[in-house]
Amino acid sequence: MENFKVTRVYTNKQGHSCFEEVYYPLTNSGAIGSLSERIAVKNVILRKVPAGYDDFHNAPARQFVVLLDGGVEIEASTGEKRAFYSGEILLMEDVTGKGHRSRNLEAKERSSLFIEL
């Protein structure tokens, strides 16, 4: 069975933001490709991030973040840093706790899509 990888940022029991990979199973749907089960969503938000964006915060809501162009470095409150690029998907769930820092990888505007769960 094929899977779709998403990087999850969540709050652990000590209140730190941490990373983990989660995999959504895909089912072969013939000529249209492989699909996951449906995921209920609340809202979709389009976002443009200014060139110098560098902010420490919690996720405002449990949400997928789809990177449309440009890259971002996420630093968890544990100090671990990971870089993510266009086309990658994050599942942001650290709505409480110590939060994370987001930095643009390049000094240019970045576009993303927020899908609130």
mmCIF file of the C-alpha atoms, coordinates in Angstrom:
data_MODEL
# 
_entry.id   MODEL 
# 
loop_
_atom_site.group_PDB 
_atom_site.id 
_atom_site.type_symbol 
_atom_site.label_atom_id 
_atom_site.label_alt_id 
_atom_site.label_comp_id 
_atom_site.label_asym_id 
_atom_site.label_entity_id 
_atom_site.label_seq_id 
_atom_site.pdbx_PDB_ins_code 
_atom_site.Cartn_x 
_atom_site.Cartn_y 
_atom_site.Cartn_z 
_atom_site.occupancy 
_atom_site.B_iso_or_equiv 
_atom_site.pdbx_formal_charge 
_atom_site.auth_seq_id 
_atom_site.auth_comp_id 
_atom_site.auth_asym_id 
_atom_site.auth_atom_id 
_atom_site.pdbx_PDB_model_num 
ATOM 1   C CA . MET A 1 1   ? 0.000   0.000  0.000   1.00 0.00 ? 1   MET A CA 1 
ATOM 2   C CA . GLU A 1 2   ? 1.217   3.483  -0.850  1.00 0.00 ? 2   GLU A CA 1 
ATOM 3   C CA . ASN A 1 3   ? 1.350   6.272  1.767   1.00 0.00 ? 3   ASN A CA 1 
ATOM 4   C CA . PHE A 1 4   ? 1.402   10.076 1.780   1.00 0.00 ? 4   PHE A CA 1 
ATOM 5   C CA . LYS A 1 5   ? 3.983   11.554 4.192   1.00 0.00 ? 5   LYS A CA 1 
ATOM 6   C CA . VAL A 1 6   ? 3.186   14.645 6.276   1.00 0.00 ? 6   VAL A CA 1 
ATOM 7   C CA . THR A 1 7   ? 5.441   16.163 8.951   1.00 0.00 ? 7   THR A CA 1 
ATOM 8   C CA . ARG A 1 8   ? 3.576   16.770 12.187  1.00 0.00 ? 8   ARG A CA 1 
ATOM 9   C CA . VAL A 1 9   ? 4.576   19.466 14.720  1.00 0.00 ? 9   VAL A CA 1 
ATOM 10  C CA . TYR A 1 10  ? 2.950   18.705 18.071  1.00 0.00 ? 10  TYR A CA 1 
ATOM 11  C CA . THR A 1 11  ? 3.274   19.504 21.776  1.00 0.00 ? 11  THR A CA 1 
ATOM 12  C CA . ASN A 1 12  ? 4.701   16.689 23.923  1.00 0.00 ? 12  ASN A CA 1 
ATOM 13  C CA . LYS A 1 13  ? 3.885   16.054 27.615  1.00 0.00 ? 13  LYS A CA 1 
ATOM 14  C CA . GLN A 1 14  ? 6.686   18.405 28.702  1.00 0.00 ? 14  GLN A CA 1 
ATOM 15  C CA . GLY A 1 15  ? 5.180   21.263 26.656  1.00 0.00 ? 15  GLY A CA 1 
ATOM 16  C CA . HIS A 1 16  ? 7.843   21.187 23.907  1.00 0.00 ? 16  HIS A CA 1 
ATOM 17  C CA . SER A 1 17  ? 7.060   21.378 20.216  1.00 0.00 ? 17  SER A CA 1 
ATOM 18  C CA . CYS A 1 18  ? 8.398   18.264 18.442  1.00 0.00 ? 18  CYS A CA 1 
ATOM 19  C CA . PHE A 1 19  ? 8.495   16.753 14.946  1.00 0.00 ? 19  PHE A CA 1 
ATOM 20  C CA . GLU A 1 20  ? 7.173   13.406 13.773  1.00 0.00 ? 20  GLU A CA 1 
ATOM 21  C CA . GLU A 1 21  ? 6.356   11.898 10.399  1.00 0.00 ? 21  GLU A CA 1 
ATOM 22  C CA . VAL A 1 22  ? 2.803   10.675 9.922   1.00 0.00 ? 22  VAL A CA 1 
ATOM 23  C CA . TYR A 1 23  ? 1.637   8.638  6.961   1.00 0.00 ? 23  TYR A CA 1 
ATOM 24  C CA . TYR A 1 24  ? -1.804  8.697  5.388   1.00 0.00 ? 24  TYR A CA 1 
ATOM 25  C CA . PRO A 1 25  ? -2.592  5.421  3.595   1.00 0.00 ? 25  PRO A CA 1 
ATOM 26  C CA . LEU A 1 26  ? -3.589  5.734  -0.052  1.00 0.00 ? 26  LEU A CA 1 
ATOM 27  C CA . THR A 1 27  ? -5.892  3.419  -1.976  1.00 0.00 ? 27  THR A CA 1 
ATOM 28  C CA . ASN A 1 28  ? -5.497  2.834  -5.689  1.00 0.00 ? 28  ASN A CA 1 
ATOM 29  C CA . SER A 1 29  ? -8.406  4.574  -7.409  1.00 0.00 ? 29  SER A CA 1 
ATOM 30  C CA . GLY A 1 30  ? -7.588  3.588  -10.971 1.00 0.00 ? 30  GLY A CA 1 
ATOM 31  C CA . ALA A 1 31  ? -6.723  6.124  -13.650 1.00 0.00 ? 31  ALA A CA 1 
ATOM 32  C CA . ILE A 1 32  ? -7.047  9.106  -11.280 1.00 0.00 ? 32  ILE A CA 1 
ATOM 33  C CA . GLY A 1 33  ? -4.305  7.746  -8.998  1.00 0.00 ? 33  GLY A CA 1 
ATOM 34  C CA . SER A 1 34  ? -4.214  6.874  -5.311  1.00 0.00 ? 34  SER A CA 1 
ATOM 35  C CA . LEU A 1 35  ? -6.387  8.665  -2.761  1.00 0.00 ? 35  LEU A CA 1 
ATOM 36  C CA . SER A 1 36  ? -6.493  8.964  1.027   1.00 0.00 ? 36  SER A CA 1 
ATOM 37  C CA . GLU A 1 37  ? -9.662  8.786  3.069   1.00 0.00 ? 37  GLU A CA 1 
ATOM 38  C CA . ARG A 1 38  ? -11.546 12.090 3.294   1.00 0.00 ? 38  ARG A CA 1 
ATOM 39  C CA . ILE A 1 39  ? -10.345 14.528 5.960   1.00 0.00 ? 39  ILE A CA 1 
ATOM 40  C CA . ALA A 1 40  ? -12.964 16.932 7.326   1.00 0.00 ? 40  ALA A CA 1 
ATOM 41  C CA . VAL A 1 41  ? -11.817 20.572 7.320   1.00 0.00 ? 41  VAL A CA 1 
ATOM 42  C CA . LYS A 1 42  ? -13.207 23.851 8.702   1.00 0.00 ? 42  LYS A CA 1 
ATOM 43  C CA . ASN A 1 43  ? -11.556 26.682 6.766   1.00 0.00 ? 43  ASN A CA 1 
ATOM 44  C CA . VAL A 1 44  ? -9.005  27.402 4.065   1.00 0.00 ? 44  VAL A CA 1 
ATOM 45  C CA . ILE A 1 45  ? -6.736  30.435 4.414   1.00 0.00 ? 45  ILE A CA 1 
ATOM 46  C CA . LEU A 1 46  ? -4.396  31.781 1.727   1.00 0.00 ? 46  LEU A CA 1 
ATOM 47  C CA . ARG A 1 47  ? -1.222  33.383 3.091   1.00 0.00 ? 47  ARG A CA 1 
ATOM 48  C CA . LYS A 1 48  ? 1.677   35.497 1.819   1.00 0.00 ? 48  LYS A CA 1 
ATOM 49  C CA . VAL A 1 49  ? 4.613   35.738 4.251   1.00 0.00 ? 49  VAL A CA 1 
ATOM 50  C CA . PRO A 1 50  ? 6.941   38.772 3.996   1.00 0.00 ? 50  PRO A CA 1 
ATOM 51  C CA . ALA A 1 51  ? 10.578  38.256 2.955   1.00 0.00 ? 51  ALA A CA 1 
ATOM 52  C CA . GLY A 1 52  ? 12.104  38.707 6.433   1.00 0.00 ? 52  GLY A CA 1 
ATOM 53  C CA . TYR A 1 53  ? 9.616   36.552 8.339   1.00 0.00 ? 53  TYR A CA 1 
ATOM 54  C CA . ASP A 1 54  ? 11.125  35.102 11.525  1.00 0.00 ? 54  ASP A CA 1 
ATOM 55  C CA . ASP A 1 55  ? 8.664   34.496 14.361  1.00 0.00 ? 55  ASP A CA 1 
ATOM 56  C CA . PHE A 1 56  ? 8.347   32.350 17.483  1.00 0.00 ? 56  PHE A CA 1 
ATOM 57  C CA . HIS A 1 57  ? 4.739   31.285 18.110  1.00 0.00 ? 57  HIS A CA 1 
ATOM 58  C CA . ASN A 1 58  ? 2.224   28.496 18.610  1.00 0.00 ? 58  ASN A CA 1 
ATOM 59  C CA . ALA A 1 59  ? 0.045   27.328 15.756  1.00 0.00 ? 59  ALA A CA 1 
ATOM 60  C CA . PRO A 1 60  ? -3.155  29.444 15.834  1.00 0.00 ? 60  PRO A CA 1 
ATOM 61  C CA . ALA A 1 61  ? -5.267  26.328 15.154  1.00 0.00 ? 61  ALA A CA 1 
ATOM 62  C CA . ARG A 1 62  ? -4.812  22.669 14.309  1.00 0.00 ? 62  ARG A CA 1 
ATOM 63  C CA . GLN A 1 63  ? -4.088  22.895 10.593  1.00 0.00 ? 63  GLN A CA 1 
ATOM 64  C CA . PHE A 1 64  ? -2.303  21.587 7.549   1.00 0.00 ? 64  PHE A CA 1 
ATOM 65  C CA . VAL A 1 65  ? 0.160   24.044 6.009   1.00 0.00 ? 65  VAL A CA 1 
ATOM 66  C CA . VAL A 1 66  ? 0.874   23.456 2.322   1.00 0.00 ? 66  VAL A CA 1 
ATOM 67  C CA . LEU A 1 67  ? 4.011   25.227 1.104   1.00 0.00 ? 67  LEU A CA 1 
ATOM 68  C CA . LEU A 1 68  ? 3.286   26.646 -2.328  1.00 0.00 ? 68  LEU A CA 1 
ATOM 69  C CA . ASP A 1 69  ? 6.560   28.417 -3.092  1.00 0.00 ? 69  ASP A CA 1 
ATOM 70  C CA . GLY A 1 70  ? 9.742   29.144 -1.183  1.00 0.00 ? 70  GLY A CA 1 
ATOM 71  C CA . GLY A 1 71  ? 10.999  27.270 1.827   1.00 0.00 ? 71  GLY A CA 1 
ATOM 72  C CA . VAL A 1 72  ? 10.717  27.566 5.581   1.00 0.00 ? 72  VAL A CA 1 
ATOM 73  C CA . GLU A 1 73  ? 12.866  26.473 8.494   1.00 0.00 ? 73  GLU A CA 1 
ATOM 74  C CA . ILE A 1 74  ? 10.904  25.309 11.521  1.00 0.00 ? 74  ILE A CA 1 
ATOM 75  C CA . GLU A 1 75  ? 12.721  25.251 14.858  1.00 0.00 ? 75  GLU A CA 1 
ATOM 76  C CA . ALA A 1 76  ? 10.980  23.239 17.573  1.00 0.00 ? 76  ALA A CA 1 
ATOM 77  C CA . SER A 1 77  ? 11.243  24.403 21.183  1.00 0.00 ? 77  SER A CA 1 
ATOM 78  C CA . THR A 1 78  ? 13.637  21.447 21.707  1.00 0.00 ? 78  THR A CA 1 
ATOM 79  C CA . GLY A 1 79  ? 16.120  23.221 19.383  1.00 0.00 ? 79  GLY A CA 1 
ATOM 80  C CA . GLU A 1 80  ? 15.700  20.739 16.521  1.00 0.00 ? 80  GLU A CA 1 
ATOM 81  C CA . LYS A 1 81  ? 15.523  22.494 13.138  1.00 0.00 ? 81  LYS A CA 1 
ATOM 82  C CA . ARG A 1 82  ? 14.148  21.170 9.867   1.00 0.00 ? 82  ARG A CA 1 
ATOM 83  C CA . ALA A 1 83  ? 13.850  22.776 6.434   1.00 0.00 ? 83  ALA A CA 1 
ATOM 84  C CA . PHE A 1 84  ? 10.738  22.323 4.289   1.00 0.00 ? 84  PHE A CA 1 
ATOM 85  C CA . TYR A 1 85  ? 10.271  23.246 0.630   1.00 0.00 ? 85  TYR A CA 1 
ATOM 86  C CA . SER A 1 86  ? 7.593   23.910 -1.979  1.00 0.00 ? 86  SER A CA 1 
ATOM 87  C CA . GLY A 1 87  ? 5.057   21.110 -2.192  1.00 0.00 ? 87  GLY A CA 1 
ATOM 88  C CA . GLU A 1 88  ? 5.635   19.771 1.318   1.00 0.00 ? 88  GLU A CA 1 
ATOM 89  C CA . ILE A 1 89  ? 2.814   19.557 3.852   1.00 0.00 ? 89  ILE A CA 1 
ATOM 90  C CA . LEU A 1 90  ? 3.022   20.201 7.585   1.00 0.00 ? 90  LEU A CA 1 
ATOM 91  C CA . LEU A 1 91  ? 0.422   19.229 10.173  1.00 0.00 ? 91  LEU A CA 1 
ATOM 92  C CA . MET A 1 92  ? 0.684   21.958 12.810  1.00 0.00 ? 92  MET A CA 1 
ATOM 93  C CA . GLU A 1 93  ? -0.771  20.850 16.142  1.00 0.00 ? 93  GLU A CA 1 
ATOM 94  C CA . ASP A 1 94  ? 1.348   22.718 18.710  1.00 0.00 ? 94  ASP A CA 1 
ATOM 95  C CA . VAL A 1 95  ? -1.480  25.091 19.657  1.00 0.00 ? 95  VAL A CA 1 
ATOM 96  C CA . THR A 1 96  ? -0.300  25.018 23.309  1.00 0.00 ? 96  THR A CA 1 
ATOM 97  C CA . GLY A 1 97  ? 3.091   24.715 24.980  1.00 0.00 ? 97  GLY A CA 1 
ATOM 98  C CA . LYS A 1 98  ? 6.381   26.420 24.159  1.00 0.00 ? 98  LYS A CA 1 
ATOM 99  C CA . GLY A 1 99  ? 5.778   26.802 20.417  1.00 0.00 ? 99  GLY A CA 1 
ATOM 100 C CA . HIS A 1 100 ? 8.094   26.867 17.408  1.00 0.00 ? 100 HIS A CA 1 
ATOM 101 C CA . ARG A 1 101 ? 10.002  29.396 15.273  1.00 0.00 ? 101 ARG A CA 1 
ATOM 102 C CA . SER A 1 102 ? 9.351   29.800 11.548  1.00 0.00 ? 102 SER A CA 1 
ATOM 103 C CA . ARG A 1 103 ? 11.923  31.464 9.271   1.00 0.00 ? 103 ARG A CA 1 
ATOM 104 C CA . ASN A 1 104 ? 11.874  31.955 5.515   1.00 0.00 ? 104 ASN A CA 1 
ATOM 105 C CA . LEU A 1 105 ? 14.817  30.136 3.932   1.00 0.00 ? 105 LEU A CA 1 
ATOM 106 C CA . GLU A 1 106 ? 15.234  32.918 1.374   1.00 0.00 ? 106 GLU A CA 1 
ATOM 107 C CA . ALA A 1 107 ? 14.822  36.678 1.626   1.00 0.00 ? 107 ALA A CA 1 
ATOM 108 C CA . LYS A 1 108 ? 11.706  36.679 -0.547  1.00 0.00 ? 108 LYS A CA 1 
ATOM 109 C CA . GLU A 1 109 ? 7.947   36.526 -0.071  1.00 0.00 ? 109 GLU A CA 1 
ATOM 110 C CA . ARG A 1 110 ? 6.600   32.998 0.491   1.00 0.00 ? 110 ARG A CA 1 
ATOM 111 C CA . SER A 1 111 ? 3.085   31.666 -0.240  1.00 0.00 ? 111 SER A CA 1 
ATOM 112 C CA . SER A 1 112 ? 1.287   28.947 1.678   1.00 0.00 ? 112 SER A CA 1 
ATOM 113 C CA . LEU A 1 113 ? -2.155  27.494 2.176   1.00 0.00 ? 113 LEU A CA 1 
ATOM 114 C CA . PHE A 1 114 ? -3.600  26.841 5.642   1.00 0.00 ? 114 PHE A CA 1 
ATOM 115 C CA . ILE A 1 115 ? -6.289  24.180 5.947   1.00 0.00 ? 115 ILE A CA 1 
ATOM 116 C CA . GLU A 1 116 ? -7.868  24.302 9.407   1.00 0.00 ? 116 GLU A CA 1 
ATOM 117 C CA . LEU A 1 117 ? -9.044  21.017 10.894  1.00 0.00 ? 117 LEU A CA 1 
# 
